[in-house]
């Protein structure tokens, strides 16, 4: 049973920073890709950033240059460093892992950015 547990969310003022963590049961090397998604109230869940097993990263335009995704293979944790946060970044952030065509999700962590 794969489990993903997010942490690090909270309330921050605009311009501030947060670092989200996603602890994964088992080796993250077994997943072809891992990513962070977010879902604001009344909106669909959208991809924010992804890192593939080979290290290639992808960011949506709205967070490019402000967010950074990284992975610690020894600890089986992926991170999302979020800088220069904006009110529109407010959402529940979810960690996702992909393996053999299947996607695993964490329970989410709330990020609220006040103006």
N, C-alpha and C positions, 0 to 999 in steps of 0.2 A: 504494500500500500504506500503510494507516494504521498507525502505530506509537505506542503509549503506553508511556512508561517511568516507573515510579514510583521514588521515592527518599525518604529521610528516616526510614525505620523504624529501630527499635533497641530497646534495653532501657532502661526507665525505672522509677523507683519510683512507687508509688501517690501520686497528688496532683501528679505532674509533668506536663510538657507535651512534645509533639512536633509538628512540622509536616511533613506529607507533601506531596510535590510530584509532579505528573504532567505530564511534558513530552510534547507532542503533535506529531507530524509534520503539518505543514499548519496551516491556520487553524482555530482552535477556533470561530470564528464559523459555520463550515459545519455544525456539529453542533447539533441541536435541544436536546440536553440532555447534561450530563456529570455523572457521579456517582462516589461512593466506595462500595464494598461491602466487606464483610469476611466471612471464613470462619474459624471456630474449628475445632480438630480434632474430627472426628466430627459436625460440624454443616453445615448448608447455607449457601450464600453468601447473605447478606442485605444489603439496601440500608442504608446509613448516612446518606448525605446526597446531595442532588442540586441542581444549579443549571441552570435552563433558559436558553435564549438570551436571553430578555427580562430575565433577572436574578432571577426568582422562585426562592426556595430552599425546600427541604424537608429536615426532619430527622426521624429516628425518635425516638420519645419517650425512649429510653434515653440519647441523646446531646444532646438539646435543652438549650441553655444552656451546654453544655461544649465543643461542637465548632463550628467555623465553616468553611464552604466558600466559596471565592472563586476568581475567575478573572482572569488577566492576559492580556487579548487581545493585547497587543503582543508578549508573550513566548510566547504559546501554551502557557501553563502553568495548571493548576488546582491549588489548594492545599486541604489539610484541616488546619486548626489544631485541635489536640486539647489541651484543658486539663483539669485535675482528673481525670487518668486513673485508672481503676480496674482491678483485676486482670481483671475480666470484659470489659474492652476488648481483652484479648489475642487476637490473630488475625492472619491474613494479610490485608492491605488491598489491594484491587484498584481501579484506576481504570477507568471505563467511559465510552465515548462513543457517542451514538446519532445516526444519520443515515439518513434514508430507510428507516426500519424495520429497520436493521441495527445490531447492537451490537458494538463493538470493545472488547477487553480488554487491559490491561497484564499483566505477568508477576507482579505482586504484590510487596509488601514486608512483612516480618514486624514486628509490633509486639508487644512483650512487656512487661507491666506487673507488676512484683513487689510483693508485699504487705509 
